[in-house]
Amino acid sequence: MTLYCGIDLHSNNSLVSLIDNDDRVIREQRLPNELDTVVDLLGPYQSDIQGVVVESTYNWYWLVDGLMEQGYPVHLANTLAIQQYNGIKYTNDATDARYLAQLLRLGILPTGYIYPKAMRAIRDLLRRRLLMVKQRTAQILSLQSQIGRHTGQRLSALRIKQLQRADLAGYFTEPAALLAAQQALQLKQQLDSQIDAIETQVLADCAHQADYARLTSAPGIGKILGLTILLETGPIERFAQVGHYNKRGR
């Protein structure tokens, strides 16, 4: 018997559906998000399963990695690309899981790239740096606006970055305004420290790689851009042609 498995993954449970070549449901069950429980359900059918499809949701790592380690051929469904089939997709979890399995059976499943587990955490850490840079920029702009509001002065972003806590008293006379400025500056300085820690960790993991050295040897590609290109690209072999490079994996 040839079987196809679709898993509709949610925050704390999954709907697992097994279908055959005629789209008949062989086994279907909602399970808690526990790897052992999912493996126990699939185990009796493993030799017949041609593929397991998991949606590319925010929490897919544990399930995809676990099933791959158990020897299952796993496919990560590109949920954005599947939108084109909305005309025949139903709304409940069971039909969603079956639909994923049907797409695999028909050979038309849009898939996402399963980024190698060994480097995934460091890539995600670098992505966290971007979030913190945005938060730091928000604090810089907030402090810049506060000073402009109370003094009429327009301090450059560079000058704002150079400010120390003692400097703020020269811009604010009201205690409440001064406290607000001090908090913005303190948050900015804390984010500086966290961003530095992330960069140190990522560099320690990546600076020795030959591809990183090649990237940063190119004019205009510095430390952070080089790390970003390296980690967001992953193994370059996954891009069969140059034109495929813009289709970034997850």
ABEGO torsion letter per residue (X at the ends): XBBBBBBBBBAABBBBBBBBAAGBBABBBBBBBBAAAAAAAAAAAAAABABBBBBBBAAAAAAAAAAAAAGBBBBBBBAAAAAAAAAABBABAAAAAAAAAAAAAAGABBBBBBBBAAAAAAAAAAAAAAAAAAAAAAAAAAAAAAAAAAAGBBBBAAAAAABBAAAAAAABABAAAAAAAAAAAAAAAAAAAAAAAAAAAAAAAAAABAAAAAAAABBGBBAAAAAAAAAAAEBAAABABAAAAABBBX
